[in-house]
């Protein structure tokens, strides 16, 4: 999970991608590991790769829930939802497969 949609790090196109999983994320994984390294770990059946992606996904979801809570408190949940779906790619005609 990333702020821009689902990312399948196993795909070959990430074998030389030295960016973090999500450039907008501040989790430990995104600050310290690249897509290429995490892909290597997963392809080599190293459980550490699964640990890293799980840590990132939990951080992403917890942060998302904090954002939802803030949007509710500020009475703009519908605007937040629309902005999130737009960035996540959910509203596109050829939207990502969820």
Secondary structure in CASP SS format (residue, H / E / C, confidence):
PFRMAT SS
TARGET T0000
AUTHOR 0000-0000-0000
METHOD secondary structure of the structure
MODEL  1
X C 1.00
X E 1.00
X C 1.00
X C 1.00
X E 1.00
X C 1.00
X C 1.00
X C 1.00
X C 1.00
X C 1.00
X C 1.00
X H 1.00
X H 1.00
X H 1.00
X C 1.00
X C 1.00
X C 1.00
X C 1.00
X C 1.00
X C 1.00
X C 1.00
X C 1.00
X C 1.00
X C 1.00
X C 1.00
X C 1.00
X C 1.00
X H 1.00
X H 1.00
X H 1.00
X H 1.00
X H 1.00
X C 1.00
X C 1.00
X H 1.00
X H 1.00
X H 1.00
X H 1.00
X H 1.00
X H 1.00
X H 1.00
X H 1.00
X H 1.00
X C 1.00
X C 1.00
X C 1.00
X H 1.00
X H 1.00
X H 1.00
X H 1.00
X H 1.00
X H 1.00
X H 1.00
X H 1.00
X H 1.00
X H 1.00
X H 1.00
X H 1.00
X H 1.00
X H 1.00
X H 1.00
X H 1.00
X H 1.00
X H 1.00
X H 1.00
X H 1.00
X H 1.00
X H 1.00
X H 1.00
X H 1.00
X H 1.00
X H 1.00
X H 1.00
X C 1.00
X C 1.00
X C 1.00
X H 1.00
X H 1.00
X H 1.00
X H 1.00
X H 1.00
X H 1.00
X H 1.00
X H 1.00
X H 1.00
X H 1.00
X H 1.00
X H 1.00
X C 1.00
X C 1.00
X C 1.00
X C 1.00
X C 1.00
X C 1.00
X C 1.00
X C 1.00
X C 1.00
X C 1.00
END
